[in-house]
Amino acid sequence: MPRAVSASLAALVVGAALLTGCGGTADAGTGDNKSNVATGQEGFDDVRELAAQLGTDAAPGEFPRTVRNLVANEEVGETEIPAKPERVIVLDTGELDNMVSLGIEPVGIAHPADAEMAPDYLDVGDAVDLGAYDALDLEQIKNLEPDLILGTSLRIDDDGLKAKLQDIAPTVLSPRPGVLWKENFLLNAAAVGEEDRAQELLDAYEERAGEVGAEVVEANGGAAPTVSMLRFMAGQIRLYANDSFVGIILADAGLPRPETEDIADLAVEISAEEITLAEGDWLLWGTYGQPDATEQAAVVDGPLWDQVPAVADGGVVREVPDDTWYLGLGVTGAELVLDDLETIAADQR
């Protein structure tokens, strides 16, 4: 797919009680603070159970339809969509990837503060920049005359705000992004009547993930390498775990994680002095925002870097693009992650 489409472990786990912001996986920034880009959350099983309640009973492509979605946080409600939407506004990164993946060009896009309207890998045409998630201009949204607004309960966590959006156009909210990226894709697809196409794209992705995983194993001499996912952010260093966007992709590819990251959570937060906890045979790392606002240089050029197992053993150590590996949150981003895994595997032969 092309790059543009038309100490103890328990103490380290990133918990919802300690962090606020994006839940789910390697996720988009929120508010005016990029260090608040992603967080863990309690009860991932509960979130999956919640996601299973969402969707529509309408036949594929049939309108009008009722879509079960979130009113706010974890409260399930219903949104009536009278006709197939043609003017869609998206208020989160995953929703943007989802619409573009389905061939739908949004008319308006909200984004993290201090970030571009859309990641470089997505072609958003003439979409209007709606500004930051936390400073939505409802009048500007209304003037675009949308017939559908898509967002997440992470951004629209106030039922009063959803009601105001609902007064403008039918509004469908997904659960927190990341670990539920596939479920959210299907929910977004249900809102626009493209559920069959979405399932086709997911099926193709999952088949390819298995194939790419097999290529990685072959390139690694027949044994699956453990993969560490390291991310530098302003004020934080994280190792991403199983319940994250990239964690789901690695699981789909059949690639194991080192012990520290092999947990049912979003991420493990570490200090620069704990960098050797990135214990994978492969070390793939990225940086959110401006590198000089993070500890990236101090860590990568520091004395402990050579003690990181993949570095010390001459293994795979590769910087990966944050836009796709951590912020992609959709099937197009996931396919590009597979592209990178395939390239890394080919480089090892």
One Martini backbone bead per residue (centre of mass of N, CA, C, O) as a GRO file, in nm:
protein
  349
    1MET     BB    1   0.097   0.035   0.022
    2PRO     BB    2   0.093   0.351   0.002
    3ARG     BB    3   0.184   0.629   0.183
    4ALA     BB    4  -0.041   0.758   0.014
    5VAL     BB    5  -0.390   0.797   0.028
    6SER     BB    6  -0.579   0.964  -0.237
    7ALA     BB    7   1.234  -0.255   4.010
    8SER     BB    8   0.880  -0.307   3.904
    9LEU     BB    9   0.646  -0.380   3.685
   10ALA     BB   10   0.397  -0.272   3.835
   11ALA     BB   11   0.523   0.018   3.874
   12LEU     BB   12   0.535   0.071   3.547
   13VAL     BB   13   0.257   0.070   3.484
   14VAL     BB   14   0.025   0.229   3.293
   15GLY     BB   15  -0.227   0.409   3.450
   16ALA     BB   16  -0.521   0.577   3.491
   17ALA     BB   17  -0.439   0.707   3.769
   18LEU     BB   18  -0.172   0.854   3.634
   19LEU     BB   19  -0.316   0.901   3.354
   20THR     BB   20  -0.409   1.123   3.087
   21GLY     BB   21  -0.604   1.070   2.787
   22CYS     BB   22  -0.526   0.856   2.579
   23GLY     BB   23  -0.651   0.556   2.484
   24GLY     BB   24  -0.526   0.222   2.404
   25THR     BB   25  -0.294   0.355   2.206
   26ALA     BB   26  -0.093   0.479   2.008
   27ASP     BB   27  -0.175   0.808   2.030
   28ALA     BB   28  -0.326   1.091   2.019
   29GLY     BB   29  -0.330   1.398   2.097
   30THR     BB   30  -0.409   1.637   2.364
   31GLY     BB   31  -0.462   1.934   2.368
   32ASP     BB   32  -0.162   2.132   2.473
   33ASN     BB   33  -0.017   1.834   2.537
   34LYS     BB   34   0.201   1.598   2.414
   35SER     BB   35   0.248   1.423   2.677
   36ASN     BB   36  -0.079   1.347   2.648
   37VAL     BB   37  -0.107   1.118   2.414
   38ALA     BB   38  -0.115   0.857   2.617
   39THR     BB   39  -0.297   0.586   2.781
   40GLY     BB   40  -0.399   0.399   3.009
   41GLN     BB   41  -0.646   0.144   3.110
   42GLU     BB   42  -0.897   0.013   3.262
   43GLY     BB   43  -1.057  -0.258   3.150
   44PHE     BB   44  -1.029  -0.395   2.857
   45ASP     BB   45  -1.256  -0.605   2.866
   46ASP     BB   46  -1.481  -0.397   2.907
   47VAL     BB   47  -1.433  -0.245   2.643
   48ARG     BB   48  -1.494  -0.484   2.458
   49GLU     BB   49  -1.782  -0.525   2.557
   50LEU     BB   50  -1.879  -0.250   2.471
   51ALA     BB   51  -1.813  -0.273   2.164
   52ALA     BB   52  -2.014  -0.520   2.115
   53GLN     BB   53  -2.277  -0.320   2.136
   54LEU     BB   54  -2.200  -0.193   1.874
   55GLY     BB   55  -2.395  -0.062   1.599
   56THR     BB   56  -2.596  -0.242   1.353
   57ASP     BB   57  -2.908  -0.390   1.208
   58ALA     BB   58  -2.865  -0.313   0.937
   59ALA     BB   59  -2.833  -0.347   0.629
   60PRO     BB   60  -2.615  -0.326   0.400
   61GLY     BB   61  -2.659   0.011   0.297
   62GLU     BB   62  -2.898   0.080   0.479
   63PHE     BB   63  -3.152   0.338   0.465
   64PRO     BB   64  -3.222   0.400   0.743
   65ARG     BB   65  -3.031   0.415   1.062
   66THR     BB   66  -2.917   0.257   1.361
   67VAL     BB   67  -2.656   0.362   1.593
   68ARG     BB   68  -2.459   0.222   1.823
   69ASN     BB   69  -2.319   0.433   2.080
   70LEU     BB   70  -2.162   0.692   2.241
   71VAL     BB   71  -2.251   0.947   2.444
   72ALA     BB   72  -2.055   0.899   2.707
   73ASN     BB   73  -1.808   0.724   2.751
   74GLU     BB   74  -1.997   0.430   2.874
   75GLU     BB   75  -2.257   0.528   2.721
   76VAL     BB   76  -2.523   0.393   2.555
   77GLY     BB   77  -2.653   0.481   2.233
   78GLU     BB   78  -2.844   0.651   1.973
   79THR     BB   79  -2.823   0.697   1.609
   80GLU     BB   80  -2.975   0.869   1.351
   81ILE     BB   81  -2.950   0.780   0.996
   82PRO     BB   82  -3.119   0.871   0.709
   83ALA     BB   83  -2.854   0.881   0.521
   84LYS     BB   84  -2.600   0.867   0.327
   85PRO     BB   85  -2.315   1.003   0.384
   86GLU     BB   86  -2.129   1.308   0.242
   87ARG     BB   87  -2.060   1.493   0.515
   88VAL     BB   88  -1.771   1.447   0.696
   89ILE     BB   89  -1.669   1.463   1.033
   90VAL     BB   90  -1.353   1.457   1.212
   91LEU     BB   91  -1.231   1.403   1.577
   92ASP     BB   92  -1.007   1.181   1.490
   93THR     BB   93  -0.756   0.984   1.375
   94GLY     BB   94  -0.901   0.716   1.327
   95GLU     BB   95  -1.140   0.836   1.166
   96LEU     BB   96  -0.968   0.936   0.937
   97ASP     BB   97  -0.849   0.671   0.842
   98ASN     BB   98  -1.121   0.529   0.797
   99MET     BB   99  -1.232   0.710   0.573
  100VAL     BB  100  -0.997   0.693   0.373
  101SER     BB  101  -1.005   0.381   0.350
  102LEU     BB  102  -1.316   0.417   0.224
  103GLY     BB  103  -1.306   0.680   0.026
  104ILE     BB  104  -1.351   0.923   0.234
  105GLU     BB  105  -1.380   1.276   0.232
  106PRO     BB  106  -1.348   1.497   0.451
  107VAL     BB  107  -1.460   1.828   0.541
  108GLY     BB  108  -1.348   1.785   0.845
  109ILE     BB  109  -1.066   1.845   1.088
  110ALA     BB  110  -0.940   1.729   1.382
  111HIS     BB  111  -0.660   1.789   1.619
  112PRO     BB  112  -0.383   1.815   1.760
  113ALA     BB  113  -0.205   2.015   1.919
  114ASP     BB  114   0.061   2.119   1.734
  115ALA     BB  115  -0.059   1.993   1.465
  116GLU     BB  116  -0.140   1.864   1.199
  117MET     BB  117  -0.428   1.783   1.047
  118ALA     BB  118  -0.255   1.552   0.897
  119PRO     BB  119  -0.103   1.294   0.814
  120ASP     BB  120   0.107   1.224   0.549
  121TYR     BB  121  -0.033   0.937   0.467
  122LEU     BB  122  -0.283   1.127   0.416
  123ASP     BB  123  -0.541   1.210   0.187
  124VAL     BB  124  -0.761   1.512   0.234
  125GLY     BB  125  -0.765   1.731   0.043
  126ASP     BB  126  -1.017   1.994   0.116
  127ALA     BB  127  -1.009   1.998   0.403
  128VAL     BB  128  -1.098   2.139   0.703
  129ASP     BB  129  -0.957   2.311   0.962
  130LEU     BB  130  -1.069   2.271   1.312
  131GLY     BB  131  -0.848   2.212   1.497
  132ALA     BB  132  -0.850   2.147   1.813
  133TYR     BB  133  -1.008   1.933   2.018
  134ASP     BB  134  -1.024   2.157   2.273
  135ALA     BB  135  -1.133   2.390   2.030
  136LEU     BB  136  -1.415   2.381   1.921
  137ASP     BB  137  -1.600   2.515   1.642
  138LEU     BB  138  -1.931   2.499   1.605
  139GLU     BB  139  -1.981   2.703   1.377
  140GLN     BB  140  -1.787   2.579   1.173
  141ILE     BB  141  -1.921   2.307   1.163
  142LYS     BB  142  -2.201   2.406   1.072
  143ASN     BB  143  -2.102   2.548   0.801
  144LEU     BB  144  -2.033   2.257   0.664
  145GLU     BB  145  -2.283   2.073   0.657
  146PRO     BB  146  -2.313   1.810   0.802
  147ASP     BB  147  -2.422   1.443   0.812
  148LEU     BB  148  -2.156   1.368   0.991
  149ILE     BB  149  -2.013   1.278   1.314
  150LEU     BB  150  -1.684   1.179   1.419
  151GLY     BB  151  -1.572   1.013   1.726
  152THR     BB  152  -1.465   1.016   2.069
  153SER     BB  153  -1.480   0.975   2.415
  154LEU     BB  154  -1.211   1.118   2.461
  155ARG     BB  155  -1.295   1.398   2.335
  156ILE     BB  156  -1.615   1.344   2.392
  157ASP     BB  157  -1.667   1.370   2.748
  158ASP     BB  158  -1.933   1.548   2.700
  159ASP     BB  159  -2.270   1.535   2.678
  160GLY     BB  160  -2.315   1.830   2.596
  161LEU     BB  161  -2.138   1.825   2.340
  162LYS     BB  162  -2.283   1.605   2.190
  163ALA     BB  163  -2.553   1.753   2.176
  164LYS     BB  164  -2.445   1.985   2.001
  165LEU     BB  165  -2.356   1.807   1.766
  166GLN     BB  166  -2.635   1.669   1.721
  167ASP     BB  167  -2.770   1.941   1.629
  168ILE     BB  168  -2.605   1.940   1.359
  169ALA     BB  169  -2.544   1.616   1.356
  170PRO     BB  170  -2.496   1.310   1.334
  171THR     BB  171  -2.345   1.132   1.616
  172VAL     BB  172  -2.046   0.923   1.645
  173LEU     BB  173  -1.911   0.730   1.912
  174SER     BB  174  -1.621   0.595   2.017
  175PRO     BB  175  -1.409   0.443   2.172
  176ARG     BB  176  -1.120   0.428   2.268
  177PRO     BB  177  -0.834   0.422   2.115
  178GLY     BB  178  -0.645   0.130   1.970
  179VAL     BB  179  -0.732  -0.159   2.082
  180LEU     BB  180  -1.013  -0.074   1.901
  181TRP     BB  181  -0.955  -0.022   1.593
  182LYS     BB  182  -1.137  -0.230   1.454
  183GLU     BB  183  -1.409  -0.170   1.589
  184ASN     BB  184  -1.412   0.130   1.504
  185PHE     BB  185  -1.415   0.082   1.204
  186LEU     BB  186  -1.689  -0.068   1.196
  187LEU     BB  187  -1.852   0.164   1.319
  188ASN     BB  188  -1.790   0.377   1.106
  189ALA     BB  189  -1.895   0.205   0.870
  190ALA     BB  190  -2.189   0.189   0.973
  191ALA     BB  191  -2.243   0.502   0.945
  192VAL     BB  192  -2.176   0.478   0.606
  193GLY     BB  193  -2.239   0.186   0.476
  194GLU     BB  194  -1.926   0.013   0.487
  195GLU     BB  195  -1.896  -0.277   0.625
  196ASP     BB  196  -1.797  -0.465   0.399
  197ARG     BB  197  -1.540  -0.311   0.324
  198ALA     BB  198  -1.411  -0.317   0.602
  199GLN     BB  199  -1.390  -0.625   0.625
  200GLU     BB  200  -1.210  -0.664   0.381
  201LEU     BB  201  -0.971  -0.497   0.489
  202LEU     BB  202  -0.925  -0.664   0.747
  203ASP     BB  203  -0.880  -0.937   0.615
  204ALA     BB  204  -0.635  -0.850   0.447
  205TYR     BB  205  -0.461  -0.759   0.679
  206GLU     BB  206  -0.452  -1.027   0.844
  207GLU     BB  207  -0.325  -1.196   0.624
  208ARG     BB  208  -0.071  -1.021   0.591
  209ALA     BB  209   0.035  -1.033   0.878
  210GLY     BB  210   0.103  -1.334   0.869
  211GLU     BB  211   0.304  -1.313   0.633
  212VAL     BB  212   0.501  -1.111   0.759
  213GLY     BB  213   0.569  -1.277   1.007
  214ALA     BB  214   0.698  -1.508   0.844
  215GLU     BB  215   0.925  -1.333   0.725
  216VAL     BB  216   1.057  -1.262   0.991
  217VAL     BB  217   1.124  -1.547   1.082
  218GLU     BB  218   1.299  -1.621   0.841
  219ALA     BB  219   1.504  -1.379   0.876
  220ASN     BB  220   1.558  -1.506   1.187
  221GLY     BB  221   1.611  -1.827   1.142
  222GLY     BB  222   1.304  -1.938   1.248
  223ALA     BB  223   1.271  -1.718   1.473
  224ALA     BB  224   1.091  -1.527   1.679
  225PRO     BB  225   1.116  -1.211   1.754
  226THR     BB  226   1.141  -0.990   1.987
  227VAL     BB  227   0.945  -0.681   2.040
  228SER     BB  228   1.034  -0.348   2.084
  229MET     BB  229   0.844  -0.049   2.191
  230LEU     BB  230   0.970   0.276   2.151
  231ARG     BB  231   0.887   0.601   2.313
  232PHE     BB  232   0.923   0.946   2.262
  233MET     BB  233   0.833   1.209   2.490
  234ALA     BB  234   0.728   1.465   2.657
  235GLY     BB  235   0.830   1.348   2.971
  236GLN     BB  236   0.844   1.058   2.814
  237ILE     BB  237   0.888   0.697   2.837
  238ARG     BB  238   0.793   0.417   2.623
  239LEU     BB  239   0.651   0.088   2.639
  240TYR     BB  240   0.471  -0.095   2.427
  241ALA     BB  241   0.199  -0.299   2.445
  242ASN     BB  242  -0.066  -0.505   2.368
  243ASP     BB  243  -0.288  -0.258   2.427
  244SER     BB  244  -0.218  -0.154   2.124
  245PHE     BB  245  -0.187  -0.082   1.813
  246VAL     BB  246   0.094  -0.224   1.775
  247GLY     BB  247   0.027  -0.472   1.948
  248ILE     BB  248  -0.188  -0.586   1.757
  249ILE     BB  249  -0.010  -0.617   1.508
  250LEU     BB  250   0.201  -0.811   1.629
  251ALA     BB  251  -0.005  -1.029   1.698
  252ASP     BB  252  -0.106  -1.074   1.403
  253ALA     BB  253   0.205  -1.157   1.324
  254GLY     BB  254   0.328  -1.340   1.564
  255LEU     BB  255   0.487  -1.138   1.758
  256PRO     BB  256   0.670  -1.119   2.025
  257ARG     BB  257   0.725  -1.016   2.361
  258PRO     BB  258   0.869  -0.891   2.605
  259GLU     BB  259   0.805  -0.906   2.932
  260THR     BB  260   0.748  -0.600   2.992
  261GLU     BB  261   0.533  -0.591   2.725
  262ASP     BB  262   0.365  -0.863   2.815
  263ILE     BB  263   0.079  -0.690   2.850
  264ALA     BB  264  -0.253  -0.577   2.953
  265ASP     BB  265  -0.161  -0.288   2.808
  266LEU     BB  266  -0.041  -0.011   2.674
  267ALA     BB  267   0.204   0.072   2.887
  268VAL     BB  268   0.543   0.148   2.984
  269GLU     BB  269   0.701   0.349   3.214
  270ILE     BB  270   1.019   0.507   3.180
  271SER     BB  271   1.343   0.575   3.227
  272ALA     BB  272   1.652   0.643   3.117
  273GLU     BB  273   1.776   0.432   3.331
  274GLU     BB  274   1.559   0.196   3.201
  275ILE     BB  275   1.629   0.119   2.894
  276THR     BB  276   1.703  -0.197   2.933
  277LEU     BB  277   1.392  -0.287   2.923
  278ALA     BB  278   1.452  -0.306   2.620
  279GLU     BB  279   1.456  -0.660   2.542
  280GLY     BB  280   1.447  -0.698   2.253
  281ASP     BB  281   1.566  -0.819   1.957
  282TRP     BB  282   1.389  -0.585   1.874
  283LEU     BB  283   1.428  -0.222   1.813
  284LEU     BB  284   1.156   0.005   1.802
  285TRP     BB  285   1.160   0.360   1.735
  286GLY     BB  286   1.002   0.671   1.849
  287THR     BB  287   0.877   1.019   1.793
  288TYR     BB  288   0.697   1.270   1.953
  289GLY     BB  289   0.743   1.528   1.788
  290GLN     BB  290   0.998   1.701   1.910
  291PRO     BB  291   1.298   1.576   1.991
  292ASP     BB  292   1.401   1.825   2.179
  293ALA     BB  293   1.144   1.758   2.384
  294THR     BB  294   1.312   1.508   2.445
  295GLU     BB  295   1.525   1.215   2.539
  296GLN     BB  296   1.648   1.092   2.289
  297ALA     BB  297   1.946   1.188   2.269
  298ALA     BB  298   2.032   1.108   2.559
  299VAL     BB  299   1.981   0.804   2.508
  300VAL     BB  300   2.111   0.728   2.228
  301ASP     BB  301   2.391   0.888   2.330
  302GLY     BB  302   2.420   0.722   2.574
  303PRO     BB  303   2.566   0.485   2.794
  304LEU     BB  304   2.309   0.270   2.789
  305TRP     BB  305   2.251   0.194   2.493
  306ASP     BB  306   2.474  -0.040   2.464
  307GLN     BB  307   2.291  -0.222   2.681
  308VAL     BB  308   2.091  -0.281   2.490
  309PRO     BB  309   2.032  -0.576   2.360
  310ALA     BB  310   2.009  -0.509   2.051
  311VAL     BB  311   2.269  -0.342   2.051
  312ALA     BB  312   2.476  -0.539   2.185
  313ASP     BB  313   2.391  -0.784   1.966
  314GLY     BB  314   2.334  -0.667   1.673
  315GLY     BB  315   2.053  -0.598   1.616
  316VAL     BB  316   1.754  -0.464   1.568
  317VAL     BB  317   1.769  -0.104   1.499
  318ARG     BB  318   1.479   0.113   1.458
  319GLU     BB  319   1.339   0.377   1.315
  320VAL     BB  320   1.000   0.490   1.334
  321PRO     BB  321   0.705   0.616   1.237
  322ASP     BB  322   0.473   0.776   1.429
  323ASP     BB  323   0.221   0.814   1.245
  324THR     BB  324   0.183   0.494   1.222
  325TRP     BB  325   0.275   0.326   1.478
  326TYR     BB  326   0.110   0.539   1.688
  327LEU     BB  327  -0.117   0.723   1.503
  328GLY     BB  328  -0.288   0.568   1.298
  329LEU     BB  329  -0.556   0.387   1.394
  330GLY     BB  330  -0.564   0.216   1.117
  331VAL     BB  331  -0.552   0.029   0.829
  332THR     BB  332  -0.348   0.204   0.681
  333GLY     BB  333  -0.141   0.224   0.905
  334ALA     BB  334  -0.107  -0.085   0.936
  335GLU     BB  335   0.002  -0.140   0.651
  336LEU     BB  336   0.259   0.037   0.694
  337VAL     BB  337   0.377  -0.133   0.916
  338LEU     BB  338   0.407  -0.384   0.740
  339ASP     BB  339   0.599  -0.261   0.542
  340ASP     BB  340   0.828  -0.218   0.748
  341LEU     BB  341   0.861  -0.511   0.837
  342GLU     BB  342   0.933  -0.615   0.557
  343THR     BB  343   1.187  -0.442   0.519
  344ILE     BB  344   1.343  -0.540   0.767
  345ALA     BB  345   1.349  -0.835   0.686
  346ALA     BB  346   1.497  -0.796   0.414
  347ASP     BB  347   1.759  -0.670   0.552
  348GLN     BB  348   1.836  -0.961   0.697
  349ARG     BB  349   1.917  -1.142   0.432
   0.00000   0.00000   0.00000
